Amino acid sequence: MLKVLRNLTYAKLFSAQVIALLGTGLLTVALGLLAFDLAGDAAGAVLGTALTIKMVAYVGVAPLSAAIVDRMPKKAVLVTADAVRGGDCAHVALCH
């Protein structure tokens, strides 16, 4: 099973996927803590709503976005998306 990790390209992609999954897990935990901090006893309802919105984005918006950017240059789309996400993270960090 570990033989496939000898392929450097695959190992890099696999590592990137693992890191992304860890980030998603941390995001989910942070979202739960934020919901509790903001809503107290109503944190369950707030978290349920936030996770529902997240899933709707994954299931509904992602396929539409993929169809739209399919004909665009892949590298430019990825760099732009990362820049927007980075800017948003910096904005949130600076505002709080």
N, C-alpha and C positions, 0 to 999 in steps of 0.2 A: 504494500500500500504506500509506503514512503518512497518508493522508486520514482514516482511521478514528480516528487519535489526536487529531483536532480535536474530536471529541465528548468533552467533559470527563468525563462519567461513565465512558465506556469507557476513557479514558486513565488514570483513577484505578484502575479495576479491573485494567487491564493492568499498571500499575506495581506494584500490590499483589501480583499474581501473580509478577512478576519478582523482587521482594524476597523473597517466600516461597521461591521456587526457589533463590535465592542462600543463604538461611538453611538450607535442606535440604542444599545442597551443603557448606556449612561444617560442618554437623552430621555429615555422613558423614566428612569429613576428620578432624574432632575425634574421632569414634568410633574411627577407625583409629589415630590417635596414642595415644588412651587404651588401646586394646587392646595396642599395642606397649609402652607404659609399664608396664602391669600384667602382661602375660604374656611379654614378651620373645620368645623363639623360637617360642612357641606362639600368637603373635598372630593368625596366619591362622585357626586353629581358633576362637579367641575372637571374632574379627571375623565369621567366617562364621556362628557361632551368633547373635551380636547382630543381624546383618543379616537372618537368617532370622526371628527373632522380630519384627523391624520389619515385614517383608513380611507375615507372618501377621496382624499387627495391621492393616495396611492392607487386606488382602484379606478377612480374616475378621471382624474386630471392627468396622471402619468401616461396612459395610452394616447390621450389627445395631444399632449406635449410631444410624445415620441413621433406621432404622425406629422406634426408641424415641423419639427426640426430634422426630419429624415432627409430632406433635400438640402439642408444647410451644411457647411463645412464642419465636420465633427470636432476638430481641434478647437476651432473658434467657439463653438457652442459649449464645450467642456470648460474652456478657460473663462468664458463669460459667466457660466453658472457658478464656478468656483469663486470668482471675484464677487458676484452678487451675494453668495452665501457668506463669504468672508467679511464683506462690508456690513452685512446684517449682524453678524456675530460681534463685530467691533462696535457697531452702533449700540447693541444691547449691553455690551460690557461697559461702554462709556456712560450710558444713561443710568446705570444702576450702581 
